[in-house]
Amino acid sequence: MSRYVARRLLQMIPVFIGSTFLIFFMVYALGDPVAALFGDKAPDPATAARIRQDLYLDQPLWKQYLHYMGQVFAGNFGTAFNGQPVTELMGSAFPVTLRLTIVAIVFEVVIGIALGVLSGLRRGRPVDTTVLLLTLVVVSVPTFVSGYVLQYLIGVKWRLASPSVSPEATFGELLLPGVVLALTSLAYVTRLTRTSLAENARADYLRTALAKGLPRHRIVLRHLLRNSLIPVVTFIGADIGALMGGAIVTERIFNIRGVGFQLYQGILRQNSPTVVGFVTILVIVFLLANLLVDLLYAVLDPRIRYA
């Protein structure tokens, strides 16, 4: 197992370099950060040249990237155009989005898998049809629609939760935004769990367990569900990074100053250091989440072994 983890960590290095270079190239080569810094006003040529020299933008793109990566490994992700270090923005934004992601993942895993098992064990019955219909509706409705509707009903009309989130963004305040963020993923987890259960219900090992006279709950939990969760875990692992980076709409609706908010502001103002720095961290989150998923395969399925 340790050799496999070491090999996977080494494989992450070229993936990390390639991903960050593409991000760096798209942000810096396809736009002019200095022009964005001045907005509609045309900068003085001498001033623009001095700023480009200070920001290392007068060098070829590959040298700019090497300079940036050297700063990253030293713990410096650059400085935003307002003079604030990007690490300070990360320090305030990532804990908030991490809490929001944890709330969303908990809803996604607990409710999604529970509904998937309920539907999968009662295929073709009214409860199965109802669950499939509800998940189809959830997937079809955009997040900004479901978010505003739930915000109005639960936060404004019924006053069951706050319609906005304070700067502290405690777990209690993030329950409603977490539900909104998790809705689409929850529907996919439910459908994946149901489909996987239906496929594994006809497996030989399950018929053997039934022939042995094992209790039904043990067959479902230790045999059927355990082997059916592999595609679900794959989806959830990939979804962790997507939830952290894709919470722009949810954070805008509930006024949450997290990663999505900072990315939105960075893109809107063409604040290149902020965008590149935040996305670099999200690349690392994606890579670590995929490694964790691969390790969970061996836990769920004893037939999987890593050398």
Buried (B, 14 or more C-beta within 10 A) or exposed (E): EEEBEEEBEEEBEEEBEEBBBEBBBEBBEEEBBBBEBBEEEEBEEEEBBBBBEEBBBEBEEEEBBBEBBEBBEEEBBBBBBEEEBBEEBBEEBBEBBBBBBBBBBBBBBEBBBEBBBBBBBBBEEEBBEEBBEBBEEBBEBEBEEBBBEBBEEBBEEEEEBBBBBEEEBEEEBBBBBBBBBBBBBBBBBBBBBBBBBBEBBEBEEBEEBEEEEEEEEEBBEEBBBBBBBBBBBBBBBBBBBBBBBBBBBBBBBBBBBBBBBBBBBBBEBBBBBBBBBBBBBBBBBBBBBBBEBBBBBBEBEEEEEBE
